[in-house]
Amino acid sequence: MRKSILPAAMAVVLSVFALISCQGAPDAVEGNGIMHAQGELERQVQEIAGADARGQAQTGAGTGGSLGTGAGNGADAQRQTTTLAGTQVAGRYQGTVGAGGNIININAEIPGIPDNLYVITLQPDDGLDKDALLAFLDSEGGSIEDTSRELLEEIEEGDRYNSTTQENGDRFLYSKFGDHTALRLVSGTKEASFVGNTSAYYVDHALMEKCQGIFGGDYSETLIALDRMGEGSFSAQRAGEILLDKLGAVWVDDIAFEKIYFVEGDGYSYYQMYFIPVREGLKVDIGSNSYCLGQVRPDGWAEVSQDGVAEVSLNNFCGKAVDQDPVTALSFEQVLKILEQYLDSGMIQSDGRITYDRVELNYYPVPTAPAQDGIEYKSELVLKPIWHIYMLLDEYVDGGYGDATGPSHICVDAVTGELVELQ
């Protein structure tokens, strides 16, 4: 189950992420051991991306594929709806892309392309000041203690420790979006903090102990289907509304849930909620769950009961947009043609055993070259739109695809057609 994480430990958690492998498109080519005419492939992709067929496709591409224009199956459409507000589904594609023994199968709802799409540049939000932190703390009265200096010292000590060689010879290096600021206020059983003008944390220790007290006896933990969030006397939908009301203090007005667990026992219950930001109506997602130096993933988690938010953490989450450059997205029909080129060149290798049942248009945090000898603080985070074609990790594991040839995630730049990530 999800354990509570204090702000002082955030750096340690991020450092663990940095140890997990990360492989982008160039590494995928090398890993496949395939040499191809990179210049010719790039020319072919650019030619497709520059065609006049931009906008939402109305017909299929690939081998035997079809792209409908209806709403599709209701249950399937709802599985794509992971934000509180929801998204409109434009149609369904079902077909095979590629030829011979190197093919991929897609059977998924295809989202509509929004009227306004951007490359977004984020910077730390200096509006996350002490007044905003007081609102986030939501103290019920009594004295308020400022422990900002202690928090900053804890973070600096963690950075120094992780930047030096450890006893086993490994160093915990990682990148994070933000500056070198920290604020923390404590009032009674509550505490709230801002780190780097991009991350926020809140805990009500009394309520959290009430939630954690469940584990002293018999309890159950149930994964909630995202298309059934409205069910139950205290529904996950209601818990999400309570959470969003809390996040309003840091100007977060929409989130996309990835997983939700309902925990119940000893006469009490609460939800463990894992989520990512939504910008301009699209989820902000790195694609797979792999991390590498230079990669930053904005994400969050919370524990919410009927009595309120017991704990919430927002990591790299709260940057402010300082520039939004309008762009035009490739249609999904164009993306299918581009995927054919990547399959034909061997840049993507797949034996066709995996059927990708998720297609999304997301904002992707662009990785940058990391610092080589220390903890990297990114002063900017650029988000660009991608077409994200994938199978959920749980489905991949449960479906027994471990010996299949093919990635579980394919991310294509929604403007240029570049292969952004292959995992």
C-alpha positions in Angstrom: 0.0 0.0 0.0 0.9 3.6 -0.3 3.0 4.9 2.5 3.1 8.5 3.7 6.0 10.6 2.3 7.2 13.7 4.2 8.5 16.7 2.2 12.0 16.1 3.5 12.0 12.7 1.8 10.8 13.9 -1.6 14.4 14.2 -2.9 15.1 10.6 -1.9 12.0 9.4 -3.8 13.0 11.3 -6.9 16.5 9.9 -6.7 15.0 6.3 -6.9 13.1 7.3 -10.0 16.4 8.4 -11.6 17.9 4.9 -11.2 15.2 3.3 -13.3 16.1 2.9 -17.0 14.9 5.4 -19.6 15.0 4.7 -23.3 14.0 7.1 -26.0 13.8 6.6 -29.7 17.6 6.9 -30.5 18.4 4.2 -27.8 15.6 2.0 -29.3 17.4 2.1 -32.7 20.7 1.1 -31.1 19.0 -1.5 -28.9 17.4 -3.1 -31.9 20.8 -3.3 -33.6 19.3 -2.0 -36.8 21.1 0.5 -39.0 19.0 2.5 -41.4 19.2 5.7 -43.5 18.2 8.1 -40.8 18.2 11.1 -43.2 15.8 9.3 -45.6 13.5 8.2 -42.8 13.4 11.8 -41.5 12.6 13.1 -45.0 9.7 10.6 -45.3 8.3 11.5 -41.9 8.6 15.2 -42.6 6.8 14.7 -45.9 3.9 13.0 -44.2 3.8 15.6 -41.4 3.8 18.4 -43.9 0.8 17.1 -45.9 -2.5 19.0 -46.1 -4.5 16.3 -44.3 -4.1 17.9 -40.8 -7.0 17.9 -38.4 -9.1 15.0 -37.2 -9.0 12.1 -39.6 -12.3 10.6 -40.9 -11.0 7.4 -42.5 -8.6 4.7 -41.5 -5.0 4.0 -42.6 -2.8 0.9 -42.3 -3.8 -2.6 -43.2 -7.5 -3.3 -42.8 -7.9 -0.4 -40.4 -11.0 1.7 -39.9 -11.5 5.0 -38.0 -15.1 5.6 -37.1 -16.6 9.0 -36.3 -19.2 8.0 -33.7 -18.8 8.0 -30.0 -17.8 4.4 -29.9 -18.7 1.9 -27.2 -19.7 3.8 -24.0 -17.7 1.7 -21.6 -14.5 1.9 -23.7 -15.0 5.7 -24.0 -15.3 6.0 -20.3 -12.1 4.1 -19.7 -10.4 7.0 -21.5 -12.1 9.5 -19.3 -9.7 10.0 -16.4 -10.1 13.7 -15.7 -12.9 15.0 -13.5 -14.3 17.0 -16.4 -13.9 14.2 -18.9 -12.9 14.3 -22.6 -14.9 13.8 -25.8 -14.1 10.8 -27.9 -14.0 11.4 -31.7 -14.0 7.8 -33.0 -12.4 4.4 -33.0 -9.5 2.9 -34.9 -9.2 -0.9 -35.3 -6.5 -2.3 -37.6 -3.0 -3.4 -38.3 -0.2 -1.1 -39.2 2.9 -2.3 -41.0 3.6 -5.3 -43.2 5.1 -8.8 -43.0 6.3 -9.9 -39.6 6.8 -6.3 -38.3 3.4 -5.0 -37.4 1.4 -3.4 -34.6 -2.3 -3.8 -33.9 -4.4 -0.9 -32.6 -8.0 -1.2 -31.3 -8.8 2.0 -29.4 -10.9 5.1 -29.1 -9.3 8.1 -30.8 -9.7 11.4 -29.1 -10.6 14.6 -30.9 -8.0 17.2 -31.5 -8.7 20.4 -29.5 -9.1 23.7 -31.3 -6.2 25.2 -29.3 -3.0 23.3 -29.0 0.3 24.7 -27.8 4.0 24.2 -26.9 3.8 25.4 -23.3 6.8 26.7 -21.3 6.5 26.5 -17.6 8.6 28.3 -14.9 8.4 28.2 -11.1 5.4 30.1 -9.7 6.5 32.9 -7.4 2.8 33.2 -6.5 3.3 30.2 -4.2 4.1 32.6 -1.3 3.3 32.6 2.4 -0.2 33.9 1.8 -0.9 31.1 -0.6 0.6 28.6 1.9 -1.7 29.9 4.7 -4.7 29.2 2.4 -3.4 25.8 1.6 -2.8 25.0 5.3 -6.3 26.1 6.2 -5.6 26.4 9.9 -8.6 26.2 12.2 -7.0 28.6 14.6 -4.2 28.6 17.2 -0.6 29.4 16.7 1.2 29.0 13.4 4.9 28.1 13.4 7.1 28.9 10.4 9.6 26.1 9.9 10.8 27.1 6.4 14.5 27.4 7.4 14.5 23.9 8.8 12.9 22.5 5.6 15.4 24.3 3.4 18.3 22.9 5.4 16.8 19.4 5.2 16.5 19.7 1.4 20.0 21.1 1.0 21.4 18.3 3.2 19.6 15.7 1.1 21.0 17.2 -2.1 24.6 17.2 -0.7 24.2 13.6 0.5 22.8 12.4 -2.9 25.5 14.3 -4.8 28.4 12.5 -3.2 29.6 8.9 -3.6 27.7 6.6 -1.2 29.2 3.6 0.6 28.1 1.2 -2.2 29.7 3.5 -4.8 26.4 4.7 -6.2 25.2 8.3 -6.3 21.5 9.3 -6.3 21.4 11.9 -9.1 18.1 13.3 -10.4 16.4 16.3 -12.0 13.6 18.3 -10.6 11.7 21.3 -11.8 11.9 24.3 -9.5 14.2 26.7 -7.8 16.0 26.6 -4.4 13.1 28.0 -2.3 11.1 26.3 0.5 8.3 27.4 2.8 6.6 25.4 5.6 4.0 26.2 8.1 2.7 24.1 11.0 -0.5 24.6 13.0 -1.7 22.0 15.5 -1.8 18.6 13.7 -1.6 20.3 10.2 1.4 21.2 8.2 1.8 22.5 4.6 4.9 23.3 2.5 6.0 24.6 -0.9 9.3 23.5 -2.4 10.9 25.0 -5.4 7.8 27.1 -6.3 6.6 24.0 -8.1 5.8 21.3 -5.5 3.3 21.4 -2.6 2.6 19.1 0.3 -0.1 19.0 3.0 -0.8 16.6 5.9 -3.3 16.6 8.7 -1.6 14.1 11.1 -4.7 13.5 13.2 -6.8 12.5 10.1 -3.9 10.6 8.6 -3.6 8.5 11.8 -7.3 7.8 11.6 -6.9 6.5 8.1 -3.7 4.5 8.9 -5.4 3.0 12.0 -7.4 0.8 9.6 -4.3 -1.4 9.2 -4.4 -2.5 12.9 -7.1 -5.0 12.0 -8.8 -6.6 9.1 -9.0 -4.3 6.1 -9.6 -4.5 2.3 -8.0 -2.6 -0.5 -9.9 -2.4 -3.8 -8.8 -0.9 -7.1 -11.6 1.4 -8.4 -12.3 1.3 -12.1 -12.1 4.9 -13.5 -15.5 4.5 -15.3 -17.2 3.6 -12.0 -16.0 6.5 -9.8 -19.5 7.7 -9.2 -20.6 4.5 -7.4 -21.0 4.0 -3.6 -22.3 6.1 -0.7 -19.0 7.9 -0.5 -17.8 7.7 -4.1 -14.4 8.2 -5.6 -16.0 11.0 -7.6 -16.9 12.8 -4.4 -13.4 12.2 -3.0 -12.0 13.8 -6.1 -14.2 16.8 -5.7 -13.0 17.2 -2.0 -9.4 16.9 -3.3 -9.9 19.5 -6.0 -11.4 21.9 -3.5 -8.3 21.6 -1.5 -6.0 22.1 -4.5 -7.8 25.3 -5.4 -5.5 27.0 -3.0 -2.6 26.3 -5.4 -4.7 27.1 -8.5 -5.1 23.5 -9.6 -8.6 23.2 -11.2 -8.3 19.8 -13.0 -6.4 16.6 -12.6 -6.3 13.2 -14.3 -6.5 10.1 -12.2 -4.3 7.1 -13.0 -5.2 4.8 -10.1 -7.6 4.9 -7.2 -7.8 2.5 -4.3 -10.6 2.2 -1.8 -9.3 1.2 1.6 -11.8 0.0 4.2 -11.6 -1.5 7.6 -12.5 -1.2 11.3 -15.5 1.1 10.6 -13.5 3.7 8.5 -12.6 4.1 4.9 -10.6 6.4 2.6 -9.3 6.6 -1.0 -5.6 6.5 -2.1 -5.6 8.6 -5.3 -2.8 8.8 -7.9 -3.0 11.6 -10.5 -1.2 13.8 -12.9 -1.8 17.4 -14.1 -4.1 18.6 -16.8 -3.1 21.5 -19.0 -5.4 23.1 -21.5 -7.6 20.1 -21.3 -4.9 17.4 -21.9 -3.1 15.2 -19.4 0.6 15.9 -18.8 2.3 12.5 -19.1 5.8 11.2 -19.8 4.4 8.1 -21.5 5.8 5.0 -19.8 6.8 4.8 -16.1 10.5 4.7 -16.8 12.7 7.6 -15.7 16.1 8.9 -16.7 18.3 11.8 -15.7 17.0 14.9 -17.4 13.4 13.6 -17.2 10.8 15.3 -15.0 7.4 13.9 -14.4 4.8 16.1 -12.7 2.6 13.9 -10.6 0.6 13.7 -7.3 -1.0 11.4 -4.8 -3.5 11.9 -2.0 -5.4 10.2 0.8 -9.0 11.4 1.1 -11.8 10.4 3.5 -15.2 11.7 4.1 -13.6 14.0 6.8 -11.4 15.7 4.2 -7.9 15.4 2.8 -5.5 13.6 5.1 -2.5 14.0 2.9 -1.6 15.3 -0.5 1.7 15.7 -2.4 2.2 17.5 -5.7 5.6 17.0 -7.3 6.9 19.3 -10.1 3.2 20.1 -10.5 2.6 23.8 -9.9 4.6 25.7 -12.5 3.1 28.7 -14.2 2.8 29.0 -18.0 5.0 31.9 -19.2 4.6 31.1 -22.9 2.0 29.2 -25.1 3.1 28.9 -28.7 0.1 27.7 -30.8 0.7 24.6 -33.0 -1.3 22.4 -35.3 -1.5 18.7 -34.6 -1.0 15.8 -37.0 -4.2 13.9 -37.6 -4.2 10.3 -36.3 -4.4 9.2 -40.0 -1.0 10.9 -40.5 0.4 9.3 -37.4 -0.6 5.8 -38.7 1.3 6.6 -42.0 4.3 7.7 -39.9 4.2 4.5 -37.8 4.4 2.6 -41.1 7.6 4.3 -41.9 9.1 3.5 -38.5 8.1 -0.1 -38.8 9.4 -0.4 -42.3 12.8 1.1 -41.3 13.0 -1.2 -38.2 13.0 1.7 -35.8 10.0 0.1 -34.3 10.1 -3.7 -34.0 6.9 -5.6 -33.1 5.7 -9.2 -33.8 2.0 -8.0 -33.6 1.1 -9.9 -30.4 0.4 -6.7 -28.5 -2.9 -4.9 -29.2 -2.7 -1.3 -28.2 -6.0 -0.3 -26.6 -5.2 3.2 -25.5 -4.6 6.3 -27.7 -4.4 9.7 -26.2 -3.3 13.2 -27.1 -1.1 14.3 -24.1 1.3 17.1 -23.2 4.8 15.6 -22.8 7.5 17.1 -20.5 10.5 17.4 -22.8 13.7 15.9 -21.3 16.9 17.8 -21.4 20.5 16.9 -21.0 21.1 16.4 -17.2 23.8 17.8 -15.0 26.5 15.2 -14.8 27.8 15.7 -11.2 25.0 16.9 -9.1 21.3 17.4 -8.5 19.7 19.4 -11.3 17.2 22.1 -10.7 15.4 23.0 -14.0 14.3 26.6 -14.3 12.0 25.8 -17.2 9.8 22.8 -18.2 8.6 22.6 -21.8 5.5 20.7 -22.6 4.8 19.6 -26.2 1.8 17.6 -27.5 2.3 14.0 -28.3 0.2 11.1 -29.7 0.5 8.4 -27.0 -0.3 4.8 -28.2 0.0 2.2 -25.4 -1.2 -0.7 -23.3 -1.5 -0.3 -19.6 1.3 -2.0 -17.6 -1.2 -4.2 -15.6 -2.6 -5.4 -18.9 0.8 -6.1 -20.3 1.8 -8.2 -17.2 -1.5 -10.0 -16.8 -1.7 -10.7 -20.5 1.6 -12.7 -20.5 3.3 -10.5 -23.0 6.7 -10.8 -21.4 8.2 -12.6 -24.3 6.5 -10.6 -27.0 8.5 -8.4 -29.3 7.2 -4.8 -29.2 7.1 -1.8 -26.9 4.2 -1.2 -24.5 4.3 2.6 -25.1 4.8 4.5 -28.4 5.0 8.3 -28.2 5.0 10.4 -31.4 5.5 14.2 -31.5 2.0 15.4 -32.5 3.5 18.3 -34.6 6.6 16.9 -36.2 6.0 13.1 -36.2 9.3 12.5 -34.4 9.4 9.3 -32.3 9.7 10.7 -28.8 9.6 7.6 -26.7 9.6 3.9 -27.2 9.3 1.7 -24.2 
